[in-house]
Amino acid sequence: MKCLVIALALAGCGGEDRGAGDVVGPFTGPVHRFVVDSFTFSTDNAAALQLGDDLDGDGYVDNQFGMVFATLANQDDTTEHAADMIAAGALASVVELQADELTNDGTVSATFYGADGDPATAMGGTLIDGTFRSNRTQSTAVPGEASLRLPIFRDADPTEIDLLGMELDLVPDGQGGYDGLVRGGLPASQVFVRAFPGIVQMIDADPGSHRVLTSFIDTNQDGVITLAELQQSALFRSLLVPDLRLRADDGTFAPTHDTQRGDALSAGFGIHLVACESGSCNSGAPSDRCHDRILDGDETDLDCGGSCLPCASALGCQVPGDCQSTLCDAGVCRPASCSDGVLDGLESDVDCGGPCATRCALGQRCDFDSDCASGDCNASVLGGGTCVPPA
């Protein structure tokens, strides 16, 4: 039998000893409320390991989500505007600690809410010299759960997804708040479905910047991304491989490493908390209103139009320049087309390449050989080339 000894003695052993070290209450004392004012995600594999934990007890750090995020970040497919979403109120996560006092208490509960009122299951844990440590995912019999809202995709709403077998570590920041680490498993049954809206929003908002990503999903090159295509994409199937099996055949919570019958994707990310008895306690304003996921400023629709990016098809507009297609019809943007004389949609140049039947001529812009009538694009890696004569 394998047993991991934790210094704070919160974790038990596997097998029949599961839950032996759990803190289960009863929980007493006032509820202390904190809001999340920043998120930290991995930008490379080393950072993913630093934010992860051994969730299944096999001696290795788990954070498959962190690896996926780093891959997307390296392709500029992740948002840099979490702070703007938080300032605008589009992202409002909360952590509540119930404790007799916040320095030393052996029986504490912590609950993470993606937003006030979201479903959540509390985690038991302890406070020692102000540091909170919850029951461990790998050994607990009473796992915490949360409905997360995470700022992942560029130009998209926060992604809503559950976190199972949740564990939470909090270290005082010296100013009344905490630096924290959140870990657990994202249900495999949700990953593609919950990621899909954000991917579509991101591509629709700025299609020309995401032609490479789109090429891995839109296999029939019709310019429309479907959930089935995402689920069948070789790239995303390789990235979103469940690496945890959180529940045994009898339904009991018993995490193991299992890529053959996995039911969850391991996850880990950082947060910062500030004390806040009610509301958001945020007196600042978004620094970039074009990326705060709120309809504000001179936008004609959510984060588009006016001084922001032009809007996609079917979104609101006031003048032609509010639309990617430069066609505003009765207050609604008309779809991009391959005959409108505008570089829009997933075209590589005006009315050619991508989903258009017309291939681009020599000297026109291209990202892939398939964009060109010559069948040869001189892009050095992927993207940013011109059509050249066939070699």
TIPABA-998570 format. One record per residue (C-alpha): residue number from 0; residue in one letter; x, y, z. Coordinates in Angstrom, 2 decimals. Layout:
! TIPABA-998570
{NUM, "a", {X, Y, Z}} ...
This chain:
! TIPABA-998570
{0, "m", {0.00, 0.00, 0.00}} {1, "k", {1.32, 3.41, -0.97}} {2, "c", {1.02, 6.26, 1.51}} {3, "l", {2.22, 9.82, 1.10}} {4, "v", {3.23, 11.52, 4.34}} {5, "i", {2.30, 15.21, 4.43}} {6, "a", {4.07, 17.49, 6.89}} {7, "l", {0.87, 19.04, 8.13}} {8, "a", {-0.62, 15.57, 8.63}} {9, "l", {-3.72, 16.35, 6.64}} {10, "a", {-3.48, 13.54, 4.13}} {11, "g", {-4.24, 9.91, 4.82}} {12, "c", {-3.19, 6.84, 2.90}} {13, "g", {-4.87, 5.22, -0.06}} {14, "g", {-7.04, 2.14, -0.13}} {15, "e", {-8.94, 1.34, 3.04}} {16, "d", {-7.23, 4.24, 4.85}} {17, "r", {-8.74, 6.85, 2.55}} {18, "g", {-10.11, 9.77, 4.53}} {19, "a", {-8.27, 8.84, 7.72}} {20, "g", {-6.66, 12.30, 7.89}} {21, "d", {-9.67, 14.29, 6.68}} {22, "v", {-10.86, 17.39, 8.49}} {23, "v", {-14.63, 17.04, 8.44}} {24, "g", {-16.06, 19.46, 11.01}} {25, "p", {-18.33, 20.45, 12.57}} {26, "f", {-17.13, 23.84, 11.40}} {27, "t", {-17.68, 26.80, 13.71}} {28, "g", {-16.96, 30.49, 13.83}} {29, "p", {-17.72, 33.38, 11.48}} {30, "v", {-17.54, 33.14, 7.69}} {31, "h", {-14.72, 35.25, 6.26}} {32, "r", {-15.32, 36.29, 2.66}} {33, "f", {-12.60, 36.98, 0.09}} {34, "v", {-12.77, 37.86, -3.60}} {35, "v", {-10.38, 36.63, -6.28}} {36, "d", {-8.65, 39.68, -7.76}} {37, "s", {-6.18, 37.81, -9.99}} {38, "f", {-5.54, 34.44, -11.59}} {39, "t", {-2.19, 32.85, -12.46}} {40, "f", {-1.97, 30.25, -15.23}} {41, "s", {1.05, 28.48, -16.65}} {42, "t", {2.81, 29.84, -19.71}} {43, "d", {5.19, 26.88, -20.03}} {44, "n", {5.46, 23.32, -18.78}} {45, "a", {7.77, 24.24, -15.90}} {46, "a", {5.18, 26.69, -14.57}} {47, "a", {2.46, 24.06, -15.01}} {48, "l", {4.38, 21.73, -12.70}} {49, "q", {4.87, 24.49, -10.12}} {50, "l", {1.13, 25.13, -10.04}} {51, "g", {0.17, 21.44, -9.96}} {52, "d", {0.23, 18.71, -7.32}} {53, "d", {0.33, 14.93, -7.07}} {54, "l", {-3.43, 14.44, -7.19}} {55, "d", {-3.48, 10.65, -7.57}} {56, "g", {-0.66, 9.57, -5.26}} {57, "d", {1.65, 8.14, -7.93}} {58, "g", {4.57, 10.39, -7.00}} {59, "y", {4.29, 12.70, -10.02}} {60, "v", {2.89, 16.23, -10.27}} {61, "d", {-0.36, 16.47, -12.23}} {62, "n", {-1.51, 19.52, -14.21}} {63, "q", {-2.63, 18.57, -17.71}} {64, "f", {-4.79, 21.70, -17.90}} {65, "g", {-1.67, 23.77, -17.21}} {66, "m", {0.13, 22.11, -20.12}} {67, "v", {-2.84, 22.83, -22.41}} {68, "f", {-3.02, 26.47, -21.30}} {69, "a", {0.69, 26.91, -21.96}} {70, "t", {0.26, 25.52, -25.49}} {71, "l", {-2.61, 27.93, -26.21}} {72, "a", {-0.71, 30.84, -24.66}} {73, "n", {2.25, 30.23, -26.95}} {74, "q", {-0.13, 30.62, -29.90}} {75, "d", {-1.65, 33.86, -28.48}} {76, "d", {-4.98, 32.10, -28.01}} {77, "t", {-5.37, 32.97, -24.31}} {78, "t", {-6.67, 36.20, -22.80}} {79, "e", {-4.50, 38.78, -21.08}} {80, "h", {-7.53, 40.67, -19.77}} {81, "a", {-8.62, 38.84, -16.63}} {82, "a", {-8.00, 42.03, -14.65}} {83, "d", {-10.36, 43.96, -16.94}} {84, "m", {-13.07, 41.29, -16.55}} {85, "i", {-12.68, 41.40, -12.76}} {86, "a", {-12.80, 45.21, -12.67}} {87, "a", {-15.95, 45.21, -14.83}} {88, "g", {-17.65, 42.50, -12.74}} {89, "a", {-17.80, 39.95, -15.55}} {90, "l", {-15.53, 37.73, -13.47}} {91, "a", {-16.36, 37.64, -9.75}} {92, "s", {-15.09, 34.55, -7.93}} {93, "v", {-15.28, 34.26, -4.15}} {94, "v", {-13.66, 32.12, -1.43}} {95, "e", {-15.26, 31.79, 2.00}} {96, "l", {-13.41, 30.50, 5.06}} {97, "q", {-15.34, 29.47, 8.15}} {98, "a", {-13.04, 29.54, 11.14}} {99, "d", {-13.02, 30.59, 14.77}} {100, "e", {-10.04, 32.78, 13.92}} {101, "l", {-7.69, 33.09, 10.95}} {102, "t", {-4.38, 32.27, 12.61}} {103, "n", {-4.64, 28.80, 14.13}} {104, "d", {-7.71, 26.60, 13.84}} {105, "g", {-7.71, 22.84, 13.37}} {106, "t", {-11.21, 22.65, 11.90}} {107, "v", {-11.79, 25.07, 9.04}} {108, "s", {-13.97, 24.92, 5.94}} {109, "a", {-13.20, 26.60, 2.62}} {110, "t", {-15.69, 27.07, -0.21}} {111, "f", {-14.84, 28.35, -3.69}} {112, "y", {-17.60, 30.02, -5.71}} {113, "g", {-17.09, 30.83, -9.39}} {114, "a", {-19.60, 33.61, -8.72}} {115, "d", {-21.87, 34.36, -5.77}} {116, "g", {-24.62, 31.75, -5.68}} {117, "d", {-22.85, 29.16, -7.83}} {118, "p", {-22.96, 25.56, -6.54}} {119, "a", {-19.99, 24.47, -4.44}} {120, "t", {-18.98, 21.83, -1.89}} {121, "a", {-16.81, 22.94, 1.03}} {122, "m", {-13.36, 21.51, 1.74}} {123, "g", {-12.17, 20.79, 5.25}} {124, "g", {-8.71, 21.90, 6.33}} {125, "t", {-6.60, 23.63, 8.94}} {126, "l", {-5.07, 27.02, 9.59}} {127, "i", {-1.56, 26.92, 11.05}} {128, "d", {0.20, 30.25, 11.62}} {129, "g", {-2.22, 31.82, 9.15}} {130, "t", {-1.63, 29.30, 6.36}} {131, "f", {-4.61, 27.26, 5.18}} {132, "r", {-4.26, 23.76, 3.76}} {133, "s", {-7.27, 21.71, 2.75}} {134, "n", {-7.75, 17.96, 2.62}} {135, "r", {-5.66, 16.46, -0.20}} {136, "t", {-7.24, 15.27, -3.43}} {137, "q", {-5.24, 12.05, -3.47}} {138, "s", {-6.35, 10.90, -0.03}} {139, "t", {-9.63, 12.56, 0.92}} {140, "a", {-12.96, 10.77, 1.22}} {141, "v", {-14.92, 14.06, 1.28}} {142, "p", {-13.78, 15.93, -1.85}} {143, "g", {-14.54, 19.59, -2.41}} {144, "e", {-16.17, 20.78, -5.61}} {145, "a", {-16.58, 24.13, -7.36}} {146, "s", {-18.18, 25.56, -10.47}} {147, "l", {-15.29, 27.54, -11.91}} {148, "r", {-15.32, 30.56, -14.19}} {149, "l", {-11.89, 30.87, -15.74}} {150, "p", {-10.47, 33.56, -18.07}} {151, "i", {-8.97, 31.32, -20.73}} {152, "f", {-9.69, 32.23, -24.33}} {153, "r", {-8.85, 35.55, -25.96}} {154, "d", {-11.86, 37.78, -26.76}} {155, "a", {-14.23, 35.35, -25.04}} {156, "d", {-16.35, 35.04, -21.91}} {157, "p", {-14.89, 33.18, -18.90}} {158, "t", {-15.14, 29.42, -19.33}} {159, "e", {-17.55, 27.73, -16.91}} {160, "i", {-16.49, 24.24, -15.85}} {161, "d", {-16.66, 22.14, -12.68}} {162, "l", {-13.63, 21.26, -10.58}} {163, "l", {-13.89, 17.94, -8.74}} {164, "g", {-11.74, 16.64, -5.90}} {165, "m", {-10.70, 20.18, -5.19}} {166, "e", {-7.86, 21.14, -2.87}} {167, "l", {-6.86, 24.63, -1.81}} {168, "d", {-3.69, 26.09, -0.29}} {169, "l", {-3.62, 29.69, 1.00}} {170, "v", {-0.62, 31.65, 2.29}} {171, "p", {-1.07, 35.11, 3.89}} {172, "d", {0.16, 37.95, 1.69}} {173, "g", {0.87, 40.25, 4.64}} {174, "q", {-1.91, 42.66, 3.67}} {175, "g", {-4.96, 40.78, 4.89}} {176, "g", {-5.32, 38.63, 1.78}} {177, "y", {-3.88, 35.36, 0.50}} {178, "d", {-1.84, 33.91, -2.32}} {179, "g", {-3.48, 30.63, -3.25}} {180, "l", {-3.19, 27.45, -5.28}} {181, "v", {-6.29, 25.67, -6.59}} {182, "r", {-6.12, 22.08, -7.86}} {183, "g", {-8.38, 19.21, -8.80}} {184, "g", {-9.88, 17.45, -11.80}} {185, "l", {-11.94, 18.88, -14.67}} {186, "p", {-14.60, 16.32, -15.72}} {187, "a", {-13.74, 14.74, -19.08}} {188, "s", {-17.43, 14.80, -19.96}} {189, "q", {-17.41, 18.61, -19.77}} {190, "v", {-14.06, 19.63, -21.21}} {191, "f", {-14.93, 19.82, -24.92}} {192, "v", {-18.48, 21.07, -24.37}} {193, "r", {-17.45, 23.85, -21.99}} {194, "a", {-14.40, 24.90, -24.07}} {195, "f", {-16.38, 25.07, -27.32}} {196, "p", {-18.25, 28.40, -26.75}} {197, "g", {-15.02, 30.21, -25.84}} {198, "i", {-13.16, 28.87, -28.88}} {199, "v", {-15.99, 29.94, -31.18}} {200, "q", {-16.23, 33.40, -29.58}} {201, "m", {-12.47, 33.85, -29.90}} {202, "i", {-12.36, 32.88, -33.58}} {203, "d", {-15.49, 34.88, -34.48}} {204, "a", {-14.13, 38.00, -32.76}} {205, "d", {-10.88, 38.07, -34.75}} {206, "p", {-10.84, 35.28, -37.34}} {207, "g", {-7.73, 36.46, -39.16}} {208, "s", {-5.63, 36.07, -35.99}} {209, "h", {-6.71, 32.48, -35.43}} {210, "r", {-6.41, 30.87, -38.85}} {211, "v", {-3.74, 28.44, -37.64}} {212, "l", {-5.87, 27.25, -34.72}} {213, "t", {-8.93, 27.08, -36.95}} {214, "s", {-7.06, 24.90, -39.45}} {215, "f", {-6.71, 22.21, -36.79}} {216, "i", {-10.47, 22.17, -36.14}} {217, "d", {-12.29, 23.16, -39.33}} {218, "t", {-11.24, 20.08, -41.29}} {219, "n", {-13.79, 20.57, -44.08}} {220, "q", {-12.69, 24.22, -44.49}} {221, "d", {-16.22, 25.58, -44.65}} {222, "g", {-15.43, 28.40, -42.21}} {223, "v", {-17.80, 27.05, -39.56}} {224, "i", {-16.54, 25.44, -36.33}} {225, "t", {-18.76, 22.72, -34.85}} {226, "l", {-18.58, 20.88, -31.55}} {227, "a", {-18.19, 17.59, -33.44}} {228, "e", {-15.17, 18.98, -35.31}} {229, "l", {-13.59, 20.12, -32.05}} {230, "q", {-14.19, 16.70, -30.49}} {231, "q", {-12.64, 15.01, -33.51}} {232, "s", {-9.70, 17.40, -33.85}} {233, "a", {-6.44, 15.48, -33.58}} {234, "l", {-4.80, 18.48, -31.88}} {235, "f", {-7.38, 18.84, -29.14}} {236, "r", {-7.81, 15.11, -28.69}} {237, "s", {-4.08, 14.91, -27.98}} {238, "l", {-4.13, 17.93, -25.64}} {239, "l", {-7.28, 17.12, -23.68}} {240, "v", {-6.42, 13.55, -22.71}} {241, "p", {-7.94, 12.73, -19.29}} {242, "d", {-5.04, 11.73, -17.04}} {243, "l", {-7.00, 11.08, -13.83}} {244, "r", {-9.62, 8.57, -12.86}} {245, "l", {-11.31, 10.16, -9.88}} {246, "r", {-13.91, 7.49, -9.15}} {247, "a", {-13.63, 3.74, -8.86}} {248, "d", {-16.09, 1.31, -10.48}} {249, "d", {-18.30, 1.40, -7.38}} {250, "g", {-18.52, 5.20, -7.55}} {251, "t", {-16.31, 5.95, -4.56}} {252, "f", {-13.85, 8.83, -4.81}} {253, "a", {-10.44, 7.19, -5.29}} {254, "p", {-8.10, 9.09, -7.68}} {255, "t", {-5.68, 7.01, -9.77}} {256, "h", {-3.54, 7.76, -12.80}} {257, "d", {-5.41, 6.30, -15.77}} {258, "t", {-5.19, 7.61, -19.35}} {259, "q", {-7.17, 4.63, -20.67}} {260, "r", {-10.27, 5.05, -18.52}} {261, "g", {-9.67, 8.56, -17.21}} {262, "d", {-12.67, 10.64, -16.21}} {263, "a", {-10.93, 13.95, -15.50}} {264, "l", {-8.20, 16.30, -16.64}} {265, "s", {-5.84, 17.30, -13.83}} {266, "a", {-5.72, 21.05, -13.19}} {267, "g", {-3.82, 23.58, -11.13}} {268, "f", {-3.70, 27.38, -11.16}} {269, "g", {-2.97, 30.28, -8.86}} {270, "i", {-5.23, 32.94, -7.36}} {271, "h", {-4.90, 35.99, -5.14}} {272, "l", {-7.55, 36.84, -2.57}} {273, "v", {-8.51, 40.13, -0.92}} {274, "a", {-10.86, 40.43, 2.05}} {275, "c", {-14.33, 41.61, 1.06}} {276, "e", {-17.41, 41.31, 3.27}} {277, "s", {-19.84, 41.86, 0.38}} {278, "g", {-19.87, 42.80, -3.28}} {279, "s", {-16.66, 43.01, -5.28}} {280, "c", {-14.76, 45.60, -3.16}} {281, "n", {-13.31, 46.80, -6.46}} {282, "s", {-13.11, 50.57, -6.87}} {283, "g", {-11.03, 50.47, -10.06}} {284, "a", {-12.26, 50.56, -13.65}} {285, "p", {-11.20, 48.31, -16.55}} {286, "s", {-8.07, 49.62, -18.26}} {287, "d", {-9.29, 48.18, -21.57}} {288, "r", {-13.06, 48.29, -22.00}} {289, "c", {-12.79, 46.49, -25.34}} {290, "h", {-11.83, 43.28, -23.49}} {291, "d", {-13.81, 43.38, -20.25}} {292, "r", {-16.75, 41.20, -21.46}} {293, "i", {-19.24, 43.96, -20.60}} {294, "l", {-21.16, 46.12, -23.09}} {295, "d", {-19.76, 49.57, -22.33}} {296, "g", {-17.95, 52.54, -23.84}} {297, "d", {-18.83, 53.18, -27.49}} {298, "e", {-19.27, 49.49, -28.30}} {299, "t", {-22.18, 48.55, -30.54}} {300, "d", {-22.14, 44.98, -29.21}} {301, "l", {-20.16, 43.11, -26.58}} {302, "d", {-16.51, 44.23, -26.84}} {303, "c", {-16.85, 45.12, -30.52}} {304, "g", {-17.79, 48.02, -32.74}} {305, "g", {-16.99, 51.67, -32.13}} {306, "s", {-13.34, 51.99, -31.13}} {307, "c", {-13.07, 48.21, -30.50}} {308, "l", {-12.58, 45.36, -32.96}} {309, "p", {-15.22, 45.21, -35.71}} {310, "c", {-18.17, 42.96, -34.88}} {311, "a", {-18.84, 39.52, -36.32}} {312, "s", {-21.95, 38.50, -38.22}} {313, "a", {-25.35, 39.08, -36.56}} {314, "l", {-23.94, 41.42, -33.91}} {315, "g", {-25.08, 45.01, -33.40}} {316, "c", {-23.73, 47.93, -35.42}} {317, "q", {-24.38, 51.58, -36.18}} {318, "v", {-22.11, 52.23, -39.16}} {319, "p", {-20.37, 49.94, -41.70}} {320, "g", {-17.03, 50.25, -39.89}} {321, "d", {-18.53, 48.52, -36.85}} {322, "c", {-18.62, 45.25, -38.83}} {323, "q", {-15.93, 42.87, -40.06}} {324, "s", {-17.80, 42.71, -43.36}} {325, "t", {-18.23, 46.54, -43.43}} {326, "l", {-21.91, 45.83, -44.05}} {327, "c", {-24.31, 47.12, -41.38}} {328, "d", {-27.90, 46.27, -42.28}} {329, "a", {-30.70, 47.63, -40.04}} {330, "g", {-28.40, 47.66, -37.03}} {331, "v", {-27.02, 44.16, -37.59}} {332, "c", {-23.70, 43.12, -39.14}} {333, "r", {-24.05, 41.05, -42.29}} {334, "p", {-21.91, 37.90, -42.64}} {335, "a", {-18.51, 37.91, -44.27}} {336, "s", {-18.50, 36.53, -47.79}} {337, "c", {-16.04, 35.60, -50.50}} {338, "s", {-17.41, 38.26, -52.82}} {339, "d", {-17.67, 41.41, -50.71}} {340, "g", {-14.32, 42.96, -51.66}} {341, "v", {-13.20, 42.98, -48.03}} {342, "l", {-10.59, 40.92, -46.19}} {343, "d", {-12.85, 39.29, -43.62}} {344, "g", {-13.79, 35.97, -42.13}} {345, "l", {-11.16, 33.27, -42.53}} {346, "e", {-9.86, 34.50, -45.88}} {347, "s", {-6.10, 34.81, -46.22}} {348, "d", {-6.44, 37.75, -48.62}} {349, "v", {-9.39, 39.66, -50.08}} {350, "d", {-12.02, 37.12, -51.19}} {351, "c", {-9.53, 34.26, -51.57}} {352, "g", {-7.97, 31.46, -49.58}} {353, "g", {-9.41, 29.73, -46.54}} {354, "p", {-13.06, 28.75, -47.05}} {355, "c", {-13.33, 30.64, -50.35}} {356, "a", {-13.52, 28.68, -53.60}} {357, "t", {-11.09, 31.13, -55.16}} {358, "r", {-7.45, 30.43, -54.38}} {359, "c", {-5.11, 33.38, -53.95}} {360, "a", {-2.90, 34.62, -56.79}} {361, "l", {0.86, 35.03, -56.75}} {362, "g", {1.94, 37.71, -54.30}} {363, "q", {-1.25, 37.60, -52.23}} {364, "r", {-1.17, 36.76, -48.54}} {365, "c", {-1.39, 33.18, -47.36}} {366, "d", {-0.91, 31.01, -44.32}} {367, "f", {-1.00, 27.58, -45.95}} {368, "d", {-0.21, 26.08, -49.34}} {369, "s", {-3.93, 25.38, -49.74}} {370, "d", {-4.61, 29.16, -49.79}} {371, "c", {-2.77, 29.54, -53.08}} {372, "a", {-3.70, 28.77, -56.67}} {373, "s", {-0.06, 27.78, -57.14}} {374, "g", {-0.26, 25.40, -54.18}} {375, "d", {2.82, 27.03, -52.66}} {376, "c", {2.85, 29.52, -49.75}} {377, "n", {6.26, 30.71, -48.59}} {378, "a", {5.26, 31.13, -44.95}} {379, "s", {8.36, 30.35, -42.88}} {380, "v", {6.48, 28.34, -40.28}} {381, "l", {2.70, 28.69, -40.21}} {382, "g", {1.16, 31.97, -41.25}} {383, "g", {2.39, 35.25, -42.66}} {384, "g", {3.49, 34.28, -46.15}} {385, "t", {2.69, 35.09, -49.76}} {386, "c", {1.75, 32.86, -52.65}} {387, "v", {4.75, 32.00, -54.84}} {388, "p", {5.25, 29.97, -58.02}} {389, "p", {5.38, 26.20, -57.40}} {390, "a", {8.84, 24.98, -56.53}} 
